[in-house]
Amino acid sequence: MTYITNVFHMTVEPENLEEFKYLIDPIIAASSNEPGTLIYEYTLGEDGRTVHIVERYLTDAVLSHVENTFGPYAERFLKLATIETLYVYGKPRADLRAKLESFGAIFMSPIAGFSRPAAAA
């Protein structure tokens, strides 16, 4: 596997949701310019407070995203959102693993399967 997939399960209190949406706009814009970022999607549950982020990166691109793209927004982001669970799929290097552990990551090692790239739109 040459990529890492992160799935964050978070909560954002309804009174913070608009500020959270405003905050993630520049994070998403910056992420869209990272050549190693393959998927970067936020979704909101019907309860209006459950947020999931699905991220997929080429393995060597994750640490740069966490430190350089997300880093400037991290403090404010973590005041607005509570990370309940982070699942990490793939085999991160030790330095990345340590960084993701700070978010309480649960690491999942691949045992079988495949990934097919989507056709460019």
Secondary structure as a PSIPRED ss2 file (coil, helix, strand):
# PSIPRED VFORMAT (PSIPRED V4.0)

   1 M C   1.000  0.000  0.000
   2 T C   1.000  0.000  0.000
   3 Y E   0.000  0.000  1.000
   4 I E   0.000  0.000  1.000
   5 T E   0.000  0.000  1.000
   6 N E   0.000  0.000  1.000
   7 V E   0.000  0.000  1.000
   8 F E   0.000  0.000  1.000
   9 H E   0.000  0.000  1.000
  10 M E   0.000  0.000  1.000
  11 T E   0.000  0.000  1.000
  12 V E   0.000  0.000  1.000
  13 E C   1.000  0.000  0.000
  14 P H   0.000  1.000  0.000
  15 E H   0.000  1.000  0.000
  16 N H   0.000  1.000  0.000
  17 L H   0.000  1.000  0.000
  18 E H   0.000  1.000  0.000
  19 E H   0.000  1.000  0.000
  20 F H   0.000  1.000  0.000
  21 K H   0.000  1.000  0.000
  22 Y H   0.000  1.000  0.000
  23 L H   0.000  1.000  0.000
  24 I H   0.000  1.000  0.000
  25 D H   0.000  1.000  0.000
  26 P H   0.000  1.000  0.000
  27 I H   0.000  1.000  0.000
  28 I H   0.000  1.000  0.000
  29 A H   0.000  1.000  0.000
  30 A H   0.000  1.000  0.000
  31 S H   0.000  1.000  0.000
  32 S H   0.000  1.000  0.000
  33 N C   1.000  0.000  0.000
  34 E C   1.000  0.000  0.000
  35 P C   1.000  0.000  0.000
  36 G C   1.000  0.000  0.000
  37 T E   0.000  0.000  1.000
  38 L E   0.000  0.000  1.000
  39 I E   0.000  0.000  1.000
  40 Y E   0.000  0.000  1.000
  41 E E   0.000  0.000  1.000
  42 Y E   0.000  0.000  1.000
  43 T E   0.000  0.000  1.000
  44 L E   0.000  0.000  1.000
  45 G C   1.000  0.000  0.000
  46 E C   1.000  0.000  0.000
  47 D C   1.000  0.000  0.000
  48 G C   1.000  0.000  0.000
  49 R C   1.000  0.000  0.000
  50 T E   0.000  0.000  1.000
  51 V E   0.000  0.000  1.000
  52 H E   0.000  0.000  1.000
  53 I E   0.000  0.000  1.000
  54 V E   0.000  0.000  1.000
  55 E E   0.000  0.000  1.000
  56 R E   0.000  0.000  1.000
  57 Y E   0.000  0.000  1.000
  58 L E   0.000  0.000  1.000
  59 T H   0.000  1.000  0.000
  60 D H   0.000  1.000  0.000
  61 A H   0.000  1.000  0.000
  62 V H   0.000  1.000  0.000
  63 L H   0.000  1.000  0.000
  64 S H   0.000  1.000  0.000
  65 H H   0.000  1.000  0.000
  66 V H   0.000  1.000  0.000
  67 E H   0.000  1.000  0.000
  68 N H   0.000  1.000  0.000
  69 T H   0.000  1.000  0.000
  70 F H   0.000  1.000  0.000
  71 G H   0.000  1.000  0.000
  72 P H   0.000  1.000  0.000
  73 Y H   0.000  1.000  0.000
  74 A H   0.000  1.000  0.000
  75 E H   0.000  1.000  0.000
  76 R H   0.000  1.000  0.000
  77 F H   0.000  1.000  0.000
  78 L H   0.000  1.000  0.000
  79 K H   0.000  1.000  0.000
  80 L H   0.000  1.000  0.000
  81 A E   0.000  0.000  1.000
  82 T E   0.000  0.000  1.000
  83 I E   0.000  0.000  1.000
  84 E E   0.000  0.000  1.000
  85 T E   0.000  0.000  1.000
  86 L E   0.000  0.000  1.000
  87 Y E   0.000  0.000  1.000
  88 V E   0.000  0.000  1.000
  89 Y E   0.000  0.000  1.000
  90 G C   1.000  0.000  0.000
  91 K C   1.000  0.000  0.000
  92 P C   1.000  0.000  0.000
  93 R C   1.000  0.000  0.000
  94 A H   0.000  1.000  0.000
  95 D H   0.000  1.000  0.000
  96 L H   0.000  1.000  0.000
  97 R H   0.000  1.000  0.000
  98 A H   0.000  1.000  0.000
  99 K H   0.000  1.000  0.000
 100 L H   0.000  1.000  0.000
 101 E H   0.000  1.000  0.000
 102 S C   1.000  0.000  0.000
 103 F C   1.000  0.000  0.000
 104 G C   1.000  0.000  0.000
 105 A E   0.000  0.000  1.000
 106 I E   0.000  0.000  1.000
 107 F E   0.000  0.000  1.000
 108 M E   0.000  0.000  1.000
 109 S C   1.000  0.000  0.000
 110 P C   1.000  0.000  0.000
 111 I C   1.000  0.000  0.000
 112 A C   1.000  0.000  0.000
 113 G C   1.000  0.000  0.000
 114 F C   1.000  0.000  0.000
 115 S C   1.000  0.000  0.000
 116 R C   1.000  0.000  0.000
 117 P C   1.000  0.000  0.000
 118 A C   1.000  0.000  0.000
 119 A C   1.000  0.000  0.000
 120 A C   1.000  0.000  0.000
 121 A C   1.000  0.000  0.000
